[in-house]
């Protein structure tokens, strides 16, 4: 895991999968991978993990294993502009 001087952490899981953890502890996972049913592309299955937000950049099997994320993360699967609502 890499940690910048700002305290942001970055973890690489292989292929195209990264998870950032902010100083405040918010976890953002990008493109968790999976194998196809008929063919094995990756040696390891994507780990079960927690994340607050999952970003799927495009809908291919090697970018969309959001089912491996536990809890109730927000999942974004398309382009657009997003804002987090202010906390009360």
Backbone atoms as SQL, in Angstrom:
CREATE TABLE atoms (id INTEGER PRIMARY KEY, chain TEXT, resi INTEGER, resn TEXT, atom TEXT, x REAL, y REAL, z REAL);
INSERT INTO atoms VALUES
  (1, 'A', 1, 'UNK', 'N', 0.859, -1.171, 0.000),
  (2, 'A', 1, 'UNK', 'CA', 0.000, 0.000, 0.000),
  (3, 'A', 1, 'UNK', 'C', 0.901, 1.228, 0.000),
  (4, 'A', 2, 'UNK', 'N', 0.528, 2.199, -0.797),
  (5, 'A', 2, 'UNK', 'CA', 1.268, 3.456, -0.859),
  (6, 'A', 2, 'UNK', 'C', 0.508, 4.517, -0.087),
  (7, 'A', 3, 'UNK', 'N', 1.225, 5.330, 0.648),
  (8, 'A', 3, 'UNK', 'CA', 0.587, 6.415, 1.389),
  (9, 'A', 3, 'UNK', 'C', 1.300, 7.711, 1.059),
  (10, 'A', 4, 'UNK', 'N', 0.537, 8.649, 0.542),
  (11, 'A', 4, 'UNK', 'CA', 1.087, 9.962, 0.218),
  (12, 'A', 4, 'UNK', 'C', 1.244, 10.771, 1.493),
  (13, 'A', 5, 'UNK', 'N', 1.989, 11.857, 1.398),
  (14, 'A', 5, 'UNK', 'CA', 2.203, 12.697, 2.583),
  (15, 'A', 5, 'UNK', 'C', 0.887, 13.285, 3.093),
  (16, 'A', 6, 'UNK', 'N', -0.119, 13.362, 2.235),
  (17, 'A', 6, 'UNK', 'CA', -1.420, 13.882, 2.657),
  (18, 'A', 6, 'UNK', 'C', -2.196, 12.869, 3.480),
  (19, 'A', 7, 'UNK', 'N', -1.749, 11.627, 3.503),
  (20, 'A', 7, 'UNK', 'CA', -2.444, 10.586, 4.243),
  (21, 'A', 7, 'UNK', 'C', -3.377, 9.759, 3.389),
  (22, 'A', 8, 'UNK', 'N', -3.520, 10.079, 2.110),
  (23, 'A', 8, 'UNK', 'CA', -4.337, 9.274, 1.202),
  (24, 'A', 8, 'UNK', 'C', -3.592, 7.968, 0.940),
  (25, 'A', 9, 'UNK', 'N', -4.321, 6.855, 0.977),
  (26, 'A', 9, 'UNK', 'CA', -3.708, 5.552, 0.733),
  (27, 'A', 9, 'UNK', 'C', -4.200, 4.999, -0.593),
  (28, 'A', 10, 'UNK', 'N', -3.333, 4.294, -1.296),
  (29, 'A', 10, 'UNK', 'CA', -3.681, 3.670, -2.565),
  (30, 'A', 10, 'UNK', 'C', -3.227, 2.225, -2.523),
  (31, 'A', 11, 'UNK', 'N', -4.155, 1.311, -2.830),
  (32, 'A', 11, 'UNK', 'CA', -3.843, -0.117, -2.866),
  (33, 'A', 11, 'UNK', 'C', -4.188, -0.641, -4.258),
  (34, 'A', 12, 'UNK', 'N', -3.265, -1.404, -4.830),
  (35, 'A', 12, 'UNK', 'CA', -3.457, -2.004, -6.149),
  (36, 'A', 12, 'UNK', 'C', -3.750, -3.486, -5.964),
  (37, 'A', 13, 'UNK', 'N', -4.842, -3.973, -6.576),
  (38, 'A', 13, 'UNK', 'CA', -5.257, -5.374, -6.436),
  (39, 'A', 13, 'UNK', 'C', -4.949, -6.212, -7.664),
  (40, 'A', 14, 'UNK', 'N', -4.430, -5.633, -8.686),
  (41, 'A', 14, 'UNK', 'CA', -4.135, -6.349, -9.920),
  (42, 'A', 14, 'UNK', 'C', -5.046, -5.895, -11.037),
  (43, 'A', 15, 'UNK', 'N', -4.585, -6.169, -12.258),
  (44, 'A', 15, 'UNK', 'CA', -5.274, -5.805, -13.490),
  (45, 'A', 15, 'UNK', 'C', -5.612, -4.318, -13.482),
  (46, 'A', 16, 'UNK', 'N', -6.857, -3.968, -13.238),
  (47, 'A', 16, 'UNK', 'CA', -7.296, -2.574, -13.299),
  (48, 'A', 16, 'UNK', 'C', -7.900, -2.117, -11.978),
  (49, 'A', 17, 'UNK', 'N', -7.751, -2.902, -10.928),
  (50, 'A', 17, 'UNK', 'CA', -8.437, -2.636, -9.659),
  (51, 'A', 17, 'UNK', 'C', -7.542, -1.880, -8.669),
  (52, 'A', 18, 'UNK', 'N', -8.047, -0.733, -8.221),
  (53, 'A', 18, 'UNK', 'CA', -7.388, 0.102, -7.226),
  (54, 'A', 18, 'UNK', 'C', -8.399, 0.498, -6.163),
  (55, 'A', 19, 'UNK', 'N', -7.915, 0.712, -4.944),
  (56, 'A', 19, 'UNK', 'CA', -8.772, 1.292, -3.908),
  (57, 'A', 19, 'UNK', 'C', -8.014, 2.440, -3.247),
  (58, 'A', 20, 'UNK', 'N', -8.671, 3.596, -3.226),
  (59, 'A', 20, 'UNK', 'CA', -8.155, 4.762, -2.518),
  (60, 'A', 20, 'UNK', 'C', -8.872, 4.855, -1.178),
  (61, 'A', 21, 'UNK', 'N', -8.138, 5.232, -0.151),
  (62, 'A', 21, 'UNK', 'CA', -8.728, 5.526, 1.150),
  (63, 'A', 21, 'UNK', 'C', -8.313, 6.944, 1.509),
  (64, 'A', 22, 'UNK', 'N', -9.304, 7.795, 1.730),
  (65, 'A', 22, 'UNK', 'CA', -9.027, 9.195, 2.042),
  (66, 'A', 22, 'UNK', 'C', -8.579, 9.348, 3.486),
  (67, 'A', 23, 'UNK', 'N', -8.101, 10.509, 3.825),
  (68, 'A', 23, 'UNK', 'CA', -7.695, 10.820, 5.197),
  (69, 'A', 23, 'UNK', 'C', -8.868, 10.618, 6.151),
  (70, 'A', 24, 'UNK', 'N', -10.073, 10.904, 5.684),
  (71, 'A', 24, 'UNK', 'CA', -11.281, 10.749, 6.509),
  (72, 'A', 24, 'UNK', 'C', -11.746, 9.295, 6.587),
  (73, 'A', 25, 'UNK', 'N', -11.094, 8.393, 5.843),
  (74, 'A', 25, 'UNK', 'CA', -11.442, 6.978, 5.891),
  (75, 'A', 25, 'UNK', 'C', -12.436, 6.511, 4.841),
  (76, 'A', 26, 'UNK', 'N', -12.774, 7.366, 3.876),
  (77, 'A', 26, 'UNK', 'CA', -13.687, 6.974, 2.799),
  (78, 'A', 26, 'UNK', 'C', -12.915, 6.099, 1.811),
  (79, 'A', 27, 'UNK', 'N', -13.484, 4.923, 1.494),
  (80, 'A', 27, 'UNK', 'CA', -12.834, 3.971, 0.598),
  (81, 'A', 27, 'UNK', 'C', -13.526, 3.976, -0.760),
  (82, 'A', 28, 'UNK', 'N', -12.731, 4.174, -1.823),
  (83, 'A', 28, 'UNK', 'CA', -13.242, 4.222, -3.191),
  (84, 'A', 28, 'UNK', 'C', -12.537, 3.131, -3.994),
  (85, 'A', 29, 'UNK', 'N', -13.308, 2.164, -4.477),
  (86, 'A', 29, 'UNK', 'CA', -12.770, 1.044, -5.250),
  (87, 'A', 29, 'UNK', 'C', -13.117, 1.244, -6.716),
  (88, 'A', 30, 'UNK', 'N', -12.120, 1.058, -7.585),
  (89, 'A', 30, 'UNK', 'CA', -12.320, 1.206, -9.025),
  (90, 'A', 30, 'UNK', 'C', -12.057, -0.131, -9.716),
  (91, 'A', 31, 'UNK', 'N', -13.020, -0.567, -10.518),
  (92, 'A', 31, 'UNK', 'CA', -12.904, -1.712, -11.422),
  (93, 'A', 31, 'UNK', 'C', -12.427, -3.029, -10.791),
  (94, 'A', 32, 'UNK', 'N', -13.171, -3.550, -9.822),
  (95, 'A', 32, 'UNK', 'CA', -12.820, -4.880, -9.318),
  (96, 'A', 32, 'UNK', 'C', -13.036, -5.922, -10.425),
  (97, 'A', 33, 'UNK', 'N', -12.089, -6.835, -10.592),
  (98, 'A', 33, 'UNK', 'CA', -12.130, -7.789, -11.705),
  (99, 'A', 33, 'UNK', 'C', -12.770, -9.122, -11.298),
  (100, 'A', 34, 'UNK', 'N', -13.151, -9.904, -12.303),
  (101, 'A', 34, 'UNK', 'CA', -13.639, -11.265, -12.080),
  (102, 'A', 34, 'UNK', 'C', -13.298, -12.117, -13.296),
  (103, 'A', 35, 'UNK', 'N', -13.393, -13.409, -13.139),
  (104, 'A', 35, 'UNK', 'CA', -13.214, -14.335, -14.246),
  (105, 'A', 35, 'UNK', 'C', -14.548, -14.582, -14.927),
  (106, 'A', 36, 'UNK', 'N', -14.498, -14.934, -16.189),
  (107, 'A', 36, 'UNK', 'CA', -15.700, -15.344, -16.907),
  (108, 'A', 36, 'UNK', 'C', -16.059, -16.762, -16.487),
  (109, 'A', 37, 'UNK', 'N', -17.297, -17.133, -16.667),
  (110, 'A', 37, 'UNK', 'CA', -17.750, -18.483, -16.312),
  (111, 'A', 37, 'UNK', 'C', -17.064, -19.536, -17.169),
  (112, 'A', 38, 'UNK', 'N', -16.809, -19.226, -18.431),
  (113, 'A', 38, 'UNK', 'CA', -16.263, -20.205, -19.360),
  (114, 'A', 38, 'UNK', 'C', -14.748, -20.136, -19.533),
  (115, 'A', 39, 'UNK', 'N', -14.099, -19.170, -18.876),
  (116, 'A', 39, 'UNK', 'CA', -12.654, -19.018, -19.062),
  (117, 'A', 39, 'UNK', 'C', -12.047, -18.317, -17.864),
  (118, 'A', 40, 'UNK', 'N', -10.895, -18.791, -17.451),
  (119, 'A', 40, 'UNK', 'CA', -10.210, -18.201, -16.308),
  (120, 'A', 40, 'UNK', 'C', -9.118, -17.253, -16.795),
  (121, 'A', 41, 'UNK', 'N', -9.289, -15.970, -16.540),
  (122, 'A', 41, 'UNK', 'CA', -8.320, -14.952, -16.945),
  (123, 'A', 41, 'UNK', 'C', -7.362, -14.611, -15.809),
  (124, 'A', 42, 'UNK', 'N', -7.868, -14.653, -14.574),
  (125, 'A', 42, 'UNK', 'CA', -7.071, -14.227, -13.426),
  (126, 'A', 42, 'UNK', 'C', -6.794, -15.417, -12.516),
  (127, 'A', 43, 'UNK', 'N', -5.588, -15.478, -11.988),
  (128, 'A', 43, 'UNK', 'CA', -5.178, -16.584, -11.123),
  (129, 'A', 43, 'UNK', 'C', -5.983, -16.577, -9.828),
  (130, 'A', 44, 'UNK', 'N', -6.154, -15.404, -9.258),
  (131, 'A', 44, 'UNK', 'CA', -6.877, -15.273, -7.992),
  (132, 'A', 44, 'UNK', 'C', -8.236, -14.622, -8.212),
  (133, 'A', 45, 'UNK', 'N', -9.197, -15.066, -7.417),
  (134, 'A', 45, 'UNK', 'CA', -10.492, -14.404, -7.401),
  (135, 'A', 45, 'UNK', 'C', -10.325, -13.062, -6.683),
  (136, 'A', 46, 'UNK', 'N', -11.079, -12.067, -7.103),
  (137, 'A', 46, 'UNK', 'CA', -11.000, -10.775, -6.429),
  (138, 'A', 46, 'UNK', 'C', -11.406, -10.970, -4.969),
  (139, 'A', 47, 'UNK', 'N', -10.672, -10.384, -4.027),
  (140, 'A', 47, 'UNK', 'CA', -10.975, -10.622, -2.608),
  (141, 'A', 47, 'UNK', 'C', -12.294, -9.998, -2.176),
  (142, 'A', 48, 'UNK', 'N', -12.931, -10.618, -1.198),
  (143, 'A', 48, 'UNK', 'CA', -14.069, -9.982, -0.545),
  (144, 'A', 48, 'UNK', 'C', -13.515, -8.785, 0.210),
  (145, 'A', 49, 'UNK', 'N', -14.165, -7.657, 0.101),
  (146, 'A', 49, 'UNK', 'CA', -13.647, -6.464, 0.753),
  (147, 'A', 49, 'UNK', 'C', -14.757, -5.464, 1.015),
  (148, 'A', 50, 'UNK', 'N', -14.452, -4.481, 1.829),
  (149, 'A', 50, 'UNK', 'CA', -15.377, -3.390, 2.103),
  (150, 'A', 50, 'UNK', 'C', -14.941, -2.156, 1.330),
  (151, 'A', 51, 'UNK', 'N', -15.917, -1.392, 0.904),
  (152, 'A', 51, 'UNK', 'CA', -15.656, -0.122, 0.254),
  (153, 'A', 51, 'UNK', 'C', -16.919, 0.721, 0.377),
  (154, 'A', 52, 'UNK', 'N', -16.757, 2.020, 0.394),
  (155, 'A', 52, 'UNK', 'CA', -17.902, 2.924, 0.504),
  (156, 'A', 52, 'UNK', 'C', -18.485, 3.269, -0.862),
  (157, 'A', 53, 'UNK', 'N', -17.624, 3.263, -1.867),
  (158, 'A', 53, 'UNK', 'CA', -18.019, 3.636, -3.215),
  (159, 'A', 53, 'UNK', 'C', -17.293, 2.723, -4.189),
  (160, 'A', 54, 'UNK', 'N', -18.031, 2.172, -5.156),
  (161, 'A', 54, 'UNK', 'CA', -17.439, 1.334, -6.195),
  (162, 'A', 54, 'UNK', 'C', -17.695, 2.001, -7.534),
  (163, 'A', 55, 'UNK', 'N', -16.627, 2.209, -8.303),
  (164, 'A', 55, 'UNK', 'CA', -16.735, 2.813, -9.628),
  (165, 'A', 55, 'UNK', 'C', -16.448, 1.742, -10.676),
  (166, 'A', 56, 'UNK', 'N', -17.389, 1.535, -11.587),
  (167, 'A', 56, 'UNK', 'CA', -17.230, 0.599, -12.694),
  (168, 'A', 56, 'UNK', 'C', -17.079, 1.439, -13.954),
  (169, 'A', 57, 'UNK', 'N', -15.883, 1.424, -14.552),
  (170, 'A', 57, 'UNK', 'CA', -15.639, 2.321, -15.687),
  (171, 'A', 57, 'UNK', 'C', -16.322, 1.857, -16.960),
  (172, 'A', 58, 'UNK', 'N', -16.498, 0.546, -17.109),
  (173, 'A', 58, 'UNK', 'CA', -17.267, 0.017, -18.238),
  (174, 'A', 58, 'UNK', 'C', -17.696, -1.410, -17.912),
  (175, 'A', 59, 'UNK', 'N', -18.739, -1.872, -18.570),
  (176, 'A', 59, 'UNK', 'CA', -19.402, -3.117, -18.184),
  (177, 'A', 59, 'UNK', 'C', -18.801, -4.347, -18.859),
  (178, 'A', 60, 'UNK', 'N', -17.558, -4.631, -18.567),
  (179, 'A', 60, 'UNK', 'CA', -16.927, -5.879, -19.000),
  (180, 'A', 60, 'UNK', 'C', -16.639, -6.698, -17.755),
  (181, 'A', 61, 'UNK', 'N', -16.572, -8.014, -17.923),
  (182, 'A', 61, 'UNK', 'CA', -16.354, -8.904, -16.782),
  (183, 'A', 61, 'UNK', 'C', -15.079, -8.567, -16.005),
  (184, 'A', 62, 'UNK', 'N', -14.103, -8.034, -16.672),
  (185, 'A', 62, 'UNK', 'CA', -12.843, -7.754, -15.985),
  (186, 'A', 62, 'UNK', 'C', -12.828, -6.394, -15.284),
  (187, 'A', 63, 'UNK', 'N', -14.005, -5.799, -15.113),
  (188, 'A', 63, 'UNK', 'CA', -14.111, -4.507, -14.420),
  (189, 'A', 63, 'UNK', 'C', -15.328, -4.421, -13.501),
  (190, 'A', 64, 'UNK', 'N', -16.094, -5.493, -13.340),
  (191, 'A', 64, 'UNK', 'CA', -17.397, -5.319, -12.697),
  (192, 'A', 64, 'UNK', 'C', -17.728, -6.299, -11.571),
  (193, 'A', 65, 'UNK', 'N', -16.759, -6.698, -10.783),
  (194, 'A', 65, 'UNK', 'CA', -17.022, -7.663, -9.702),
  (195, 'A', 65, 'UNK', 'C', -17.498, -6.961, -8.427),
  (196, 'A', 66, 'UNK', 'N', -18.473, -6.086, -8.570),
  (197, 'A', 66, 'UNK', 'CA', -18.976, -5.366, -7.395),
  (198, 'A', 66, 'UNK', 'C', -19.646, -6.308, -6.402),
  (199, 'A', 67, 'UNK', 'N', -20.018, -7.514, -6.830),
  (200, 'A', 67, 'UNK', 'CA', -20.606, -8.501, -5.920),
  (201, 'A', 67, 'UNK', 'C', -19.598, -8.992, -4.879),
  (202, 'A', 68, 'UNK', 'N', -18.318, -8.703, -5.055),
  (203, 'A', 68, 'UNK', 'CA', -17.281, -9.092, -4.098),
  (204, 'A', 68, 'UNK', 'C', -17.106, -8.043, -2.997),
  (205, 'A', 69, 'UNK', 'N', -17.866, -6.951, -3.072),
  (206, 'A', 69, 'UNK', 'CA', -17.773, -5.867, -2.086),
  (207, 'A', 69, 'UNK', 'C', -18.897, -6.050, -1.075),
  (208, 'A', 70, 'UNK', 'N', -18.527, -6.157, 0.191),
  (209, 'A', 70, 'UNK', 'CA', -19.500, -6.380, 1.250),
  (210, 'A', 70, 'UNK', 'C', -20.097, -5.060, 1.732),
  (211, 'A', 71, 'UNK', 'N', -21.139, -5.173, 2.532),
  (212, 'A', 71, 'UNK', 'CA', -21.800, -3.980, 3.066),
  (213, 'A', 71, 'UNK', 'C', -22.766, -3.408, 2.051),
  (214, 'A', 72, 'UNK', 'N', -22.932, -2.117, 2.094),
  (215, 'A', 72, 'UNK', 'CA', -23.873, -1.431, 1.209),
  (216, 'A', 72, 'UNK', 'C', -23.189, -0.253, 0.514),
  (217, 'A', 73, 'UNK', 'N', -22.231, -0.538, -0.365),
  (218, 'A', 73, 'UNK', 'CA', -21.541, 0.561, -1.033),
  (219, 'A', 73, 'UNK', 'C', -22.437, 1.214, -2.088),
  (220, 'A', 74, 'UNK', 'N', -22.168, 2.466, -2.383),
  (221, 'A', 74, 'UNK', 'CA', -22.771, 3.102, -3.551),
  (222, 'A', 74, 'UNK', 'C', -22.002, 2.597, -4.757),
  (223, 'A', 75, 'UNK', 'N', -22.715, 2.265, -5.834),
  (224, 'A', 75, 'UNK', 'CA', -22.078, 1.747, -7.043),
  (225, 'A', 75, 'UNK', 'C', -22.427, 2.664, -8.203),
  (226, 'A', 76, 'UNK', 'N', -21.395, 3.198, -8.850),
  (227, 'A', 76, 'UNK', 'CA', -21.587, 4.078, -10.006),
  (228, 'A', 76, 'UNK', 'C', -21.083, 3.346, -11.235),
  (229, 'A', 77, 'UNK', 'N', -21.967, 3.201, -12.226),
  (230, 'A', 77, 'UNK', 'CA', -21.621, 2.436, -13.421),
  (231, 'A', 77, 'UNK', 'C', -21.765, 3.232, -14.704),
  (232, 'A', 78, 'UNK', 'N', -21.750, 4.497, -14.652),
  (233, 'A', 78, 'UNK', 'CA', -21.901, 5.266, -15.884),
  (234, 'A', 78, 'UNK', 'C', -21.256, 6.621, -15.755),
  (235, 'A', 79, 'UNK', 'N', -21.173, 7.280, -16.856),
  (236, 'A', 79, 'UNK', 'CA', -20.620, 8.618, -16.840),
  (237, 'A', 79, 'UNK', 'C', -21.590, 9.604, -16.227),
  (238, 'A', 80, 'UNK', 'N', -21.089, 10.740, -15.871),
  (239, 'A', 80, 'UNK', 'CA', -21.956, 11.768, -15.320),
  (240, 'A', 80, 'UNK', 'C', -21.219, 12.630, -14.325),
  (241, 'A', 81, 'UNK', 'N', -21.951, 13.493, -13.700),
  (242, 'A', 81, 'UNK', 'CA', -21.413, 14.376, -12.679),
  (243, 'A', 81, 'UNK', 'C', -22.135, 14.053, -11.376),
  (244, 'A', 82, 'UNK', 'N', -21.392, 13.791, -10.338),
  (245, 'A', 82, 'UNK', 'CA', -21.979, 13.360, -9.081),
  (246, 'A', 82, 'UNK', 'C', -21.525, 14.262, -7.952),
  (247, 'A', 83, 'UNK', 'N', -22.419, 14.495, -7.011),
  (248, 'A', 83, 'UNK', 'CA', -22.085, 15.281, -5.825),
  (249, 'A', 83, 'UNK', 'C', -22.562, 14.530, -4.598),
  (250, 'A', 84, 'UNK', 'N', -21.795, 14.610, -3.579),
  (251, 'A', 84, 'UNK', 'CA', -22.187, 14.000, -2.302),
  (252, 'A', 84, 'UNK', 'C', -23.053, 14.997, -1.555),
  (253, 'A', 85, 'UNK', 'N', -24.163, 14.520, -1.038),
  (254, 'A', 85, 'UNK', 'CA', -25.054, 15.402, -0.274),
  (255, 'A', 85, 'UNK', 'C', -24.371, 15.840, 1.011),
  (256, 'A', 86, 'UNK', 'N', -24.635, 17.045, 1.417),
  (257, 'A', 86, 'UNK', 'CA', -24.054, 17.571, 2.666),
  (258, 'A', 86, 'UNK', 'C', -24.564, 16.770, 3.851),
  (259, 'A', 87, 'UNK', 'N', -23.671, 16.488, 4.777),
  (260, 'A', 87, 'UNK', 'CA', -24.067, 15.773, 5.991),
  (261, 'A', 87, 'UNK', 'C', -24.720, 16.731, 6.961),
  (262, 'A', 88, 'UNK', 'N', -25.701, 16.239, 7.672),
  (263, 'A', 88, 'UNK', 'CA', -26.402, 17.089, 8.646),
  (264, 'A', 88, 'UNK', 'C', -25.951, 16.784, 10.027);
